[in-house]
Amino acid sequence: MKQWDEFFFKKFTLRDVIFLGFCATFMIITRSGLRLHLNIPGHAMFFTMFFFILASGCVPKMWAATLVGLVAGCLAVLLGIGKEGPLMLLKFILPGFLVDCCRAIFPRMATNYIACAVVGIIGSASRFLTVLIADALVGMEWAVIMDHAIFSSLMGMIFGALGALMVPLVIRRLEAHKLLHRDVSD
């Protein structure tokens, strides 16, 4: 069990856990408190991808974004945000997992604009699966399900990329003011 602990959860410090909780909480606050009725699907991915990539960039440990997704998903289910019910867990955990996978491939992604945009697009693409499952459970026709899932995920990918482009600015400002000490060697 100790080997599993060290490999997957390389000793998160209290500071790390507080920051991850901050990201998860603010993800839910922006999702519910700033409910903009733009009638544009996917606009919630703007802040969602911002906080996932920010968490991954500020706490450079494996599973940081996935833990943010787990906490945010649990909060969303408990607070009754969205109409998906327990499927909200998947809606938050899957993009976080994809962000962690991208961070494993490119550890300094949070300081690179192009990498952040690509990760924002990849993480937001997971919206396709969650929309597909939710619409299928409701009993919609397959053609309508596919149209809705494709359009929602494309719009989410655009907003996710835009939200992700803000992360390098924030990380550089935190580093400039010596508020962030990152060791990417984990």
ZAKE-570640 format. One record per residue (C-alpha): residue in one letter; x, z, y. Coordinates in steps of 0.02 Angstrom, whole numbers. Example, Ala and Ser with C-alpha at 12.3 -4.5 7.8 and 13.67 -1.06 7.14 Angstrom:
ZAKE-570640
<rec 'a',<615,390,-225>>
<rec 's',<684,357,-53>>
END
This chain:
ZAKE-570640
<rec 'm',<0,0,0>>
<rec 'k',<143,38,119>>
<rec 'q',<214,-138,97>>
<rec 'w',<44,-211,139>>
<rec 'd',<36,-101,294>>
<rec 'e',<208,-152,355>>
<rec 'f',<183,-337,321>>
<rec 'f',<11,-359,398>>
<rec 'f',<-3,-217,524>>
<rec 'k',<172,-190,592>>
<rec 'k',<138,-21,668>>
<rec 'f',<23,-50,814>>
<rec 't',<64,76,949>>
<rec 'l',<-68,171,1046>>
<rec 'r',<-33,57,1194>>
<rec 'd',<-65,-96,1086>>
<rec 'v',<-227,-28,1018>>
<rec 'i',<-289,21,1191>>
<rec 'f',<-250,-154,1256>>
<rec 'l',<-337,-237,1108>>
<rec 'g',<-488,-126,1137>>
<rec 'f',<-484,-175,1321>>
<rec 'c',<-486,-360,1276>>
<rec 'a',<-629,-339,1152>>
<rec 't',<-732,-236,1274>>
<rec 'f',<-707,-354,1418>>
<rec 'm',<-748,-501,1306>>
<rec 'i',<-917,-422,1272>>
<rec 'i',<-943,-370,1453>>
<rec 't',<-910,-545,1518>>
<rec 'r',<-1020,-618,1381>>
<rec 's',<-1169,-505,1420>>
<rec 'g',<-1141,-448,1599>>
<rec 'l',<-1101,-617,1672>>
<rec 'r',<-1237,-712,1581>>
<rec 'l',<-1235,-869,1682>>
<rec 'h',<-1389,-972,1647>>
<rec 'l',<-1299,-1137,1667>>
<rec 'n',<-1393,-1218,1523>>
<rec 'i',<-1224,-1283,1465>>
<rec 'p',<-1182,-1243,1285>>
<rec 'g',<-1013,-1165,1253>>
<rec 'h',<-981,-1089,1424>>
<rec 'a',<-956,-918,1343>>
<rec 'm',<-797,-985,1261>>
<rec 'f',<-711,-982,1432>>
<rec 'f',<-687,-793,1433>>
<rec 't',<-686,-777,1244>>
<rec 'm',<-532,-886,1221>>
<rec 'f',<-451,-810,1376>>
<rec 'f',<-459,-634,1302>>
<rec 'f',<-409,-689,1126>>
<rec 'i',<-252,-778,1186>>
<rec 'l',<-213,-640,1312>>
<rec 'a',<-223,-511,1173>>
<rec 's',<-111,-616,1062>>
<rec 'g',<14,-643,1202>>
<rec 'c',<22,-462,1261>>
<rec 'v',<23,-383,1088>>
<rec 'p',<133,-502,988>>
<rec 'k',<92,-433,817>>
<rec 'm',<6,-522,675>>
<rec 'w',<-183,-495,671>>
<rec 'a',<-196,-439,853>>
<rec 'a',<-326,-571,900>>
<rec 't',<-417,-548,735>>
<rec 'l',<-433,-362,769>>
<rec 'v',<-500,-402,942>>
<rec 'g',<-627,-518,860>>
<rec 'l',<-677,-384,735>>
<rec 'v',<-704,-253,869>>
<rec 'a',<-794,-374,985>>
<rec 'g',<-903,-436,842>>
<rec 'c',<-950,-259,793>>
<rec 'l',<-992,-219,974>>
<rec 'a',<-1096,-377,990>>
<rec 'v',<-1194,-337,832>>
<rec 'l',<-1221,-156,884>>
<rec 'l',<-1276,-204,1060>>
<rec 'g',<-1388,-345,998>>
<rec 'i',<-1299,-482,1095>>
<rec 'g',<-1348,-656,1040>>
<rec 'k',<-1482,-711,921>>
<rec 'e',<-1373,-728,766>>
<rec 'g',<-1372,-546,710>>
<rec 'p',<-1232,-507,586>>
<rec 'l',<-1171,-687,600>>
<rec 'm',<-1099,-633,768>>
<rec 'l',<-956,-553,671>>
<rec 'l',<-904,-724,607>>
<rec 'k',<-925,-796,782>>
<rec 'f',<-791,-677,846>>
<rec 'i',<-676,-654,695>>
<rec 'l',<-651,-838,656>>
<rec 'p',<-581,-889,828>>
<rec 'g',<-471,-734,829>>
<rec 'f',<-403,-780,658>>
<rec 'l',<-366,-957,716>>
<rec 'v',<-275,-891,870>>
<rec 'd',<-169,-779,758>>
<rec 'c',<-128,-926,644>>
<rec 'c',<-73,-1028,795>>
<rec 'r',<31,-882,858>>
<rec 'a',<118,-873,689>>
<rec 'i',<167,-1056,708>>
<rec 'f',<217,-1046,892>>
<rec 'p',<255,-865,944>>
<rec 'r',<276,-902,1130>>
<rec 'm',<113,-998,1146>>
<rec 'a',<42,-879,1275>>
<rec 't',<169,-932,1406>>
<rec 'n',<152,-1120,1379>>
<rec 'y',<7,-1211,1464>>
<rec 'i',<-5,-1353,1337>>
<rec 'a',<3,-1234,1189>>
<rec 'c',<-130,-1123,1267>>
<rec 'a',<-245,-1271,1295>>
<rec 'v',<-221,-1330,1116>>
<rec 'v',<-252,-1156,1046>>
<rec 'g',<-406,-1140,1157>>
<rec 'i',<-472,-1303,1084>>
<rec 'i',<-432,-1252,905>>
<rec 'g',<-509,-1079,924>>
<rec 's',<-664,-1148,1007>>
<rec 'a',<-685,-1278,871>>
<rec 's',<-735,-1136,755>>
<rec 'r',<-899,-1136,851>>
<rec 'f',<-949,-1289,747>>
<rec 'l',<-957,-1185,587>>
<rec 't',<-1055,-1041,664>>
<rec 'v',<-1182,-1157,747>>
<rec 'l',<-1199,-1254,585>>
<rec 'i',<-1234,-1097,483>>
<rec 'a',<-1356,-1023,610>>
<rec 'd',<-1455,-1184,625>>
<rec 'a',<-1458,-1209,436>>
<rec 'l',<-1524,-1033,410>>
<rec 'v',<-1665,-1068,533>>
<rec 'g',<-1713,-1222,433>>
<rec 'm',<-1681,-1363,554>>
<rec 'e',<-1664,-1543,497>>
<rec 'w',<-1488,-1595,451>>
<rec 'a',<-1475,-1730,586>>
<rec 'v',<-1527,-1607,721>>
<rec 'i',<-1407,-1476,653>>
<rec 'm',<-1261,-1597,661>>
<rec 'd',<-1303,-1658,837>>
<rec 'h',<-1320,-1480,901>>
<rec 'a',<-1162,-1419,814>>
<rec 'i',<-1056,-1565,874>>
<rec 'f',<-1117,-1555,1054>>
<rec 's',<-1102,-1364,1062>>
<rec 's',<-929,-1364,987>>
<rec 'l',<-866,-1503,1102>>
<rec 'm',<-929,-1411,1256>>
<rec 'g',<-856,-1249,1188>>
<rec 'm',<-688,-1335,1163>>
<rec 'i',<-685,-1392,1344>>
<rec 'f',<-727,-1218,1410>>
<rec 'g',<-607,-1137,1285>>
<rec 'a',<-463,-1246,1344>>
<rec 'l',<-502,-1206,1526>>
<rec 'g',<-508,-1019,1490>>
<rec 'a',<-346,-1028,1391>>
<rec 'l',<-256,-1112,1536>>
<rec 'm',<-273,-950,1637>>
<rec 'v',<-172,-848,1511>>
<rec 'p',<5,-904,1557>>
<rec 'l',<-27,-858,1739>>
<rec 'v',<-85,-683,1694>>
<rec 'i',<57,-654,1570>>
<rec 'r',<188,-711,1695>>
<rec 'r',<116,-597,1829>>
<rec 'l',<116,-449,1708>>
<rec 'e',<298,-486,1662>>
<rec 'a',<348,-507,1845>>
<rec 'h',<279,-335,1887>>
<rec 'k',<361,-261,1730>>
<rec 'l',<193,-210,1659>>
<rec 'l',<219,-306,1499>>
<rec 'h',<361,-286,1378>>
<rec 'r',<346,-412,1238>>
<rec 'd',<459,-424,1087>>
<rec 'v',<421,-587,998>>
<rec 's',<541,-549,855>>
<rec 'd',<403,-463,751>>
END
